[in-house]
Amino acid sequence: MAPADSLGTAAEHRWPAVIGLLIALGLYAALPSAFLPGLRYTVVAIGLAMLIPLLVLNPRRLEKETRWSKNLAVAQALLLVVANTVALVQLIILLTTSGDLDGRTILLASLQIWVTNIIAFGLLFWELDRGGPVSRAHAQRKDMPAADFRFPQDEDHDAIDEVAARSSQRSGWVASFIDYAYFSLSNSMAFSPTDTMPLSVRAKAMMGLEAAGGFILLALVIARAVSLLN
């Protein structure tokens, strides 16, 4: 169970992350039949089954956490990352061989995998950084695990007043799922950190893996489009 709110920050809403997860699972399930349907449906079923006890524990706001709930939430995000990486490898094989899918189907599958990847890594970043959403909202800053990521708000306290007012030091700001989803998107598009910097080895490894997947996907889709024009 989490202690009383020590930062004066309201516990984060559960539903933005739930909606993101359901979108990712839906996109993953809707991939063409060439993408191992048995595996896809099994992953979706497991992901939804994992969500049920997490919703029972925190139906509206993320106020409570146990060891099993933390491990379950991280495992859920990892499951989606690994399953979507398998789909990405399959897509690479399809893009580099003649395959049985037409160009439009492959293009749509590429978009589905890319969006799923953004959400999956966003969920993983959100669950791991500084101990996760419950820790970020309820723990004293001195008691939080070391940060995996540095946000602009973490160092804006000495900026001009209207900027400093939103800094974590002055306002008690803590990152939410939307913040992690946003920088997952920017990392996947820029193939490098933008406004949020990785600090730990695991953060650099995760962001590197996401950026590499996005780059390979974009390069192969462009190459396939050029080949269709010739």
Secondary structure, 3 states (H helix, E strand, C coil): CCCCCCCCCCCCECHHHHHHHHHHHHHHHCCCCCCCHHHHHHHHHHHHHHHHHHHHHCCCECCCCCHHHHHHHHHHHHHHHHHHHHHHHHHHHHHHCCCCCCHHHHHHHHHHHHHHHHHHHHHHHHHHHHHCHHHHHHCCHHHCCCCCEECHHHHCCCCCHHHHCCCHHHHCCCCCHHHHHHHHHHHHHHCCCCCCEECCHHHHHHHHHHHHHHHHHHHHHHHHHHHHHC
